[in-house]
Amino acid sequence: METPFPHYEPNGPNDEARGPRLRDIPVRLLVPNMITVLAICAGLSGVRLAFEGRFELAVAMVLIAAFLDGIDGRVARLMKATSKFGVQMDSLADIVNFGVAPALVSFAYVLDEARSVGWIAALLYVIAAGLRLARFNVMAERDVKAKWQSEYFVGVPAPAGAMLVLLPVYLGLIGVEMGRTLAFFASAYTVLIAFLLVSRLPVWSGKSENRVRRDLVLPVILAVVIYVATLMSFTWETMVITAVAYLATLPFGAWAWEKKYGGKWPEHPEEVREDGLPVERH
């Protein structure tokens, strides 16, 4: 039966076949895309809740959106359900969940007290998130990658940026009084996070650490349980500590880079030579 909707082709149109195609699509190919769509719904719902004044739910929805957006690609790889459609869908969702949603929630909660300054800060953060995601996509698509790409990000990753930029909101939710003066400080902080997103600061990714020593298995499990328990019981206090701790680790990541690789990032870190080393410009 003909339908008004085009057929879903996860890897693009198949030129070998013509006319209507009734081939069924495996459910496993739809699951990652469904997670991506749910992430977009959560992020945009967070924006709506923020403008309705329900900020705790708004922040929770944005964090859930960031979490879902962060796992959809991993789910696709685990289920062997990667597709060109999913890659494009995920890229479009990232700018909403890691850029627009946290910026608007922060603006509705505190940045609007700074008027135009707060709005400019929110705009800069969204633009920086878009640039950061574009740079990440360019680097990820290269066939030849530098050795350090398995260990370090170039600049703070967008999911972490979404978590960090909401720090003023976390503080407000634990009782810190927000006013015009703090709104200007929050605006400056938002610009700082925007700068960290597009900077060439080496940030340890943790992707190369895929094994845990046997004697550390139980302590790691216990630490995760404690963190989740505190997150459930003291949500915003835990998020404040998490954001501050993440910021505190950034200098150590740069120090570790300097110690292991010695030298500075190339001017264009998305460019590497055929042997996988960064392109050095003089």
Secondary structure, 3 states (H helix, E strand, C coil): CCCCCCCCCCCCCCCCCCCCCCCCCCHHHHHHHHHHHHHHHHHHHHHHHHHCCCHHHHHHHHHHHHHHHHHHHHHHHHCCCCCHHHHHHHHHHHHHHHHHHHHHHHHHHCHHHHCHHHHHHHHHHHHHHHHHHHHHHHHHHCCCCCHHHHCEEECCCHHHHHHHHCHHHHHHHCCCCCCHHHHHHHHHHHHHHHHHHHCCCEEECCCCCCCCCHHHHHHHHHHHHHHHHHHHHCHHHHHHHHHHHHHHHHHHHHHHHHHHHCCCCCCCCCCECCCCCECCCC
